[in-house]
Amino acid sequence: MLEFAQKYFRDPQRRPQDGLRLKSKEPRESRTLEDMLCFTKTPLQESLIELSDSSLSKMATDMFLAVMRFMGDAPLKGQSDLDVLCNLLKLCGDHEVMRDECYCQVVKQITDNTSSKQDSCQRGWRLLYIVTAYHSCSEVLHPHLTRFLQDVSRTPGLPFQGIAKACEQNLQKTLRFGGRLELPSSIELRAMLAGRSSKRQLFLLPGGLERHLKIKTCTVALDVVEEICAEMALTRPEAFNEYVIFVVTNRGQHVCPLSRRAYILDVASEMEQVDGGYMLWFRRVLWDQPLKFENELYVTMHYNQVLPDYLKGLFSSVPASRPSEQLLQQVSKLASLQHRAKDHFYLPSVREVQEYIPAQLYRTTAGSTWLNLVSQHRQQTQALSPHQARAQFLGLLSALPMFGSSFFFIQSCSNIAVPAPCILAINHNGLNFLSTETHVSGLSLALPSPPSVPWSPTPSKRPRPPAAEAQFHCLPPS
C-alpha cells in the first residue's frame, strides 16, 4: 500500500488548516506516509487520497468517522452498527470516487492497531470483509490492496490470516460479478460480527430432493449450479450452462430464473420481504449435452424433472385412434420401469398402471389390457435396481420427439399463424406450437441460434428474429 500512497495520497507534510508544508525544524509534528497508513485515534481532518473537490474531502472525513464508530473507536451517537454500516455502503454506492478512499481508511485503521478497544481491529477486518463484498476498488488500487491482503494471509504468525484470505476472495468475486446490491439485514450483520460468515440455504431439486448448501456473503447462483453439478459428476462449463436456479413465490405460481451473477443472500433478503415462503429450485433448461447414467443423483434428478411432462403426454403426439402395437409396448415398458423405480417388486394394480401412463393414451385402451401389457415387462424390470430402472426410462424417453423441451401454455398470440390456445415447446431445434388436445405440432419456427440460458451476462448483438406478442405461462408441475 505504501507505493499507492506515494503516488496518490496527500502530501503528508502539509497542514490541513492552511495548506502549508511543515518546516524541517518541526520534526515532532511531521507526518510520514507510513504514519498515514497506520492506525490513528483521532478523526481525519481531510481525505487520505488527494481529491480535487473539497466537498469530497468533507465526505471523506465523515466516512472516516463512520469507520471509527463501527470499529468502536468513536461513540455511535444514537446510531446502531447497522445504521453506520449502511450509511457507509450507501456513500460508496452513490459516489464511486470514494471507494478507494474507504478502502484506504479501513486498511489504515487495521494496520498497527493500538486501540484501547479490544475488538477494534477485529471489527475493522470484518468491516473490510463486508466492503469487499459490496464495492470493488479501482484498477489502480486493486494490485496494491490484493498484495496487502496476501501479505497478511500468507505471512506465518500474523493474526487475521483467515479473514484476509476471505477479503481477497470477496474482492475477486466483486470485480467479477459486480458486488452485493441488497444492504445486509440486522441478522446477517450480527452473524458476521460474531464470526459466522455463512448460512445454510435450502435448494429444491425435481421430485422434492433437498440440498442444504453453505452460502457465504459472496455466493452467486453460478456457485450453486457448479456445486450441485459437481455432486452429479459434471465438471465442464458446457454442462453448467444447462442448469438454472429459479426463485419461486406465491406457492409456486410465480417462477423466475436467476441470473448466474445473482448473489444468493441478496435474493434471500429481497424474497423474505415479499414472500417468506419462497423457494429456490434447481432445474435443467437446456439439453444439448448427452445424458449420463452413472451418477445416481444425476439420474434421479433428471428422471424426476421429465416424468411430469411425460405423464402429461407432452413428449409425443396423441394418436387419433387406437395406438399402434409398437407404441403400446413402449408405453407399457415405461410404466413398468416407473413401478420398479419406486423399488416395487409386486405386480402393479390397475390404478397404479393408470398413474404410470399419460391420461390421453390410457383412455384409448382398456385398463385390463394395459395391466396385461405392463406385466409382460415385469420379469425384465425386476432384475433392475431402482437406479437402473430410472436410467433406462430416461434412455427410452430421450428418443421421443419433444424430449428436452421447455413447455409453456399460450393463451393468446398476436400472430394469427399461431393456433392459440396451444402449448409452446422450446428446444434446441426451435419453437413448436402444439395442439392442446393431440400435442401435434401445428407450427414450427427455427431459431437463428441455439437458445441461451436466461442468465446470459451480456446482451446479444445478433439481429432479432421476427417477434409476436403472446400471453403465456409455465405449465404447473405435477
N, C-alpha and C positions, 0 to 999 in steps of 0.2 A: 504493500500500500504506500510505502514511502516514495516510490518512483512516481506514482499517480499524484501524491501530494505535492511533490516538487514541481510538477507541471501545471496543476490546476487549483491548488489551494491558494488562499490569500497570502500575501506577504506576512510571515509571522512576526516581523519586526515593526509592523505598523500599528499604531494605536487606533482602535476603532473609533475613538471620540473625534480626533482631528485629522486622521489620515496621515500623520507624520510618522516617519521611521524613527525608531528608538536610536539614540546615540550610543556609541560603543562604551561610553563611560557609565552606562546604566545596566550593568550585567544582570543585576538581580531581577529586573523587570523584563529582561529579554526573553523572547519565546522562540523555540526552535520548531521545525516541522515535526520532530519526534514528539514534542510536547502536544502539538495539535492533534496527534494521532493517539494520545493516551488519555485515560480517564480524567475527568475533572469533576470537582464537587460543586462548581459554580456554573450557572447558566451562561451560555454563549451570548456575546453582545452583537455578533454578526455571523453570517454563514461561514462554513469552513471553505467551501468552493467559491472562487471568485465569480460572483453573479453580477450581471450588468444592471439589473433592475433593483433599486433599493427596496421596493415592496417585496420582492422575493427574499431579500436578506432578512426582512422583518418576519416573513413567513418561516424562514429557516430557524430563527430564534424561538418562535412559538413551537416549532416542530421539536427542537431540542428539549424544550421544557416538557413536552409530552413524553419524550423518550425517558427523561429523568423521572417523571411521575410513574410511568409504567414500571420502571426498574425499582421504584421505592425510594429514590434519592431526592424527591421533591413531593410536597403534600398534594393530595389529589384534589383538594379544594371542592369537595362535594361531588366529584365525578367518580364513576366506577372504573375499574380496569378496562371493562368492555367499552365504555364511553371514550376513554383515552385512545384505546387501540383503534376503534372505528374511525375516530376523527383523524388519526394518523394515516390510516389506509385510504380514507376518502381524499385527504390532501394529496397524497401521492397519485391517486387515481385521477384527480382533477388537474394536476399540474405535473406533467411528465418530467419537466425540467428539474423537479425537486427530488426525484427518486434517487439519483446518485448522492445527493446531499443527505438524504435519510440513511442510506447505507453507510456513508462515511461517519455519520453521527453515532450510529449503533456500534459500528466497529470501534470507534474511539472509546466508547463507554465500556466495552468489554475487554479492552486492551489495558493491561496493568491495572486492573480494577482495585482500588483501595477504599471502596465504600465502607462505611460503618454498618451498612445493612448487609446481613449475612447472605441473603439470597439475591442481592443486586445483580451480580454477574450472571447468575443462573437465569434470572428473569430477562436479562439483556440478550442472552443467547436464545431464549425462547421467543423473544420479540423478533430477532433476526430470522429464526425458523419460520415465523408467520409471514414476515415481509417477503421472504424469498418465495413463498407460495403464491403471493398475490401480484407482485410487480417485479418486472425484470429491470436490470440496470442497463446503462448504455454499453455499446460495444467497446467504448474506450475504457470504462471501469471494469468490465467483465473479466479480462485476464488477471487483473490485479486482485480483484475480490476472490476469484477462484483460487489463485495462488495462496492468498491468506487463509482460506478455509482448508486447503490441502495441507498447508504447513501445520495447522493446528491438529488436523485429523491424523497426520502421519508421523508427527514427532513423538517419540516414546516419552511417557511420563507427563505429558501435558494434560490438564483437565479438559473436559468438554469435547473429547475426540469424537464421540458418537454423534452428538448433535451438530458438530461442524460438518461431518460427512453428510448428515441429513440435510443441512442447509445447502450444501453443494448440489445434492440431488434435486432438491426443490428448485434451485436456481436453473438447473438444466431443463427441468420439466417446464418451468415458466417460460423460458426462452423458446421452447418447442411448441407449447400448447397455449400460451397466452396468459396464463395465470388464473387464479380463482376469481370469480365475479361476485358471489354472494358473501357478504360480511359474516364472520363467524358468529354463531349463536353463543349465548352465555354458557350453555352446556359444553360446547366444543372448546371454548376458551378455558373453562375450568379444568377440562380434561388435559389440555395442552400444558397449562401451568402446573398441573400435578404430574407431568411427565408421561402422560398417556397420549401417544401420537397416532393411534389407530383405533378403529371400531369394527365390529363385525356387522356386515350387511348381508341380508338375505337376497339371493338371486334365484329365481324360479326357472327351471328348465322344463321343457314339454313333459306332460304327464305328471306334474307335481313334484318332480325331482328338485331337491333343495341343495343349494350350495351357500354356505356361510363363509364369505371371504373377508380377509383382513383389508380394510380400506384405510389408507393413510391420507394425510392432508392433500396430497397432490395426485392421488389415484384418479386416472381418467378412464373413460369407457373402454378405450383400446387395451388398457392394462387388464381389465376384467376379461375381455374377449380372449386375450393371449393366455391368461391363467387357466380359463376353462378349456380352451383349445389344447393347452399343454396336457391337461388331465385326460383329454381324449386322444393323446399321442399325435397331435397336429402341431407342427413347428414351423411351417413355411408361411411367409406373409400372404401368399396367394390363398391359403386356407383361411387366415384371419379375416380377409376381406369379405368372406361369405357369411359372416355372422354379425349380429347386431344386438345391442341391448335396447330394449323397449321400456319406457315408463308407462305404467297402466294405472289409470284413475277411474273414479266413478264406477266402481265394481266391474271393471273390465269393459266399460262402454267407450272409454277414450284410450286409444293406444297410439303412442308417439315414439318413433325411433330416436335414439340419442346420437348426437354427433360423436365421432370417435374422440373428439377433443373435449367433450363434456366432463367436467370434474364431478365425480360421484357425490361428494359431500355438498357441492353446490346444488345438485339435483335433489338430494335428500332434504336439504334445508328449504328449498323452494316448494317441494311437494308436501312437506309437513304442514306448511301454511295453507295449502289448497285442499289436500285430502290426506288425512292421517292414515288412511288405509291403502295408500299407493303401493304398487308392486313394481319390481324390476324383473323383466323377462329376458332370457337369453334364447334367441331363435336363429335358425339358418334362413337367409333370404336369397342367396344365390346358390346355384347348384352346378357350376362349371367343373369343379374338381370331382374326380371319380369317388364313388362310395368306398369306404374301407369297412372291413368286417371283423377285424381282430380285437379292437378295443371295446370292452363291454359297455362303458359309459357312452361312447360314440354311437354304438348300435342302438342302445336303449333310447337315447335322446332323439335320434332320427326316427326311430320306429314310433315313438310317442308323438312326434310332430306330424308325421304324414298320415297316421292312422285315422284321425278325424276327417281329413279331406277324402281319404279313400272311402270311408263309410258314408260320406255324402254323395259318393258316386262321381266325384269331380275329375278323376284321372282318366276316364274314358266315357264314351257316349253310351246312352241307354238304348238298347235295341228296340225297334218298333214292335217286334213280335217276340216269340219265344227265343231265348238265347241259343246260340249255336252250341254244339257239344263241346267244342274247344273252350268257349267262354264259361260254360258250366263247370268244366273240370278246373279251369284256372281259378274261378271264384271259390269253389269248394275247397281247393287246396289252400288258398289264402285264409279261408275260415278255419281250417284245421290247424294251420300254423299259429293263428291268433290264440286258439284254445291251448296249444302247447306252450305258447309264450307266457301264459298265465301259470305255467307249471302244473297244468291239469293232465292227469293220465286217463281219467274216466271218459266215457263216451258222452259228448255234449247232448243236452236236451234240445228239443225243437226251439224253445225260447232262446237258448244260448246261441244256437245256429243263426237265428234271426238277427241277433245282435252283431254277428260277425259278417253280415252281408249287407251291401248297400240296399236301402229300402226299395228303390226303383227296380232293382234286379230281383230282390226277394219276391216281390209281388207277381213276377212272371211265371213262377213255378211253385208247385205245392210244397208246403213245409216238410212233409214226409219225404218227398223226393230230395230236397236239399239235405235232410238229415242222412239219408242213404248215401248221397254223394260224398258228404264230408266224412262219413265213417269209412269210406273206401280208402281215404288217405291216412287213416289213423295209424296203421302199422308203420308207415314211413316216418310220420311226425313223432311218434312215441320214442323213437330211437334218438331224437334230438334233445339237446338241453334247451332251456328257455332262450338262452343267448343265441344258439344256433337257429332256433325257430324264428326269432326276430330278424336275424341276418338273412335267412332265406326269404322271408317275407319282403324285406327291403329289396333284395335282388330281383325278385319277380315283379315287384311294383315299379322298379326303375325302368322297366321296358314299356310301361304304359305311356300313351301319347302326351299327357299333361303332367307327368311326374316332374317335380322341380319347379312348379309354378306357384306364384302367389295369387290368391283368388280374392276378388272384390265383387260386391253386388252393385251393379249400375242401376240406379233408379230412373235416371233420365239423361239424355245427351243431346246437345245442340246439333250434332252431326246426324242427319237423317239416315245415313248409311248404317249407323249403329242400331241394331234391333233392340232398343231398350224397352222394358227392363230386361237385363241379361246379366250374365256372370262374366267378368273380365279376368282372364288368366294371363299373367305376365311371366314370361320366362326368357331364356337366352335367345329363343327364336323370334320373339316379338310379342305382339298383343293379339290375343284370341278372344273374341266375343262369343260366348257360349249361350245356347238356349237354356233357359231356366228349367225346362221340362226334360229335354233329351240330352242336354250337355253337348250337342253337336255345334261345331264352330260355324257361325253364320258370317263372320268377317274376321280376317286375319291381316295384321299390319306388321311389316318387318320394321325393326328398329335400325337406325343408322349405325349404331354400335351397341355392344352388349350393355344391358342396364347396369348402372353402378349402384353400389350400396348408398343409402341416404346420408352417409356421413362424409362424403367427399369434401376435403378441406378447401379446395379451390373450385370456383365455378367453371363449368365447361365453356370453351370458346368456340365449340362447333356450332354450325348453323342448326337452329331448332327445327325439328320436323313439324309438319302441319299439325295444328292442335285443335281440339274441340273441347268445349266446356261440358263437364259431366258432374253429376252428383252421385257419389258412391261412398260405400263404407266397407270395412273389412267384414268378411263373413265371421260370425262369432265362433269361437272354439267349441267343440263338443264337450 
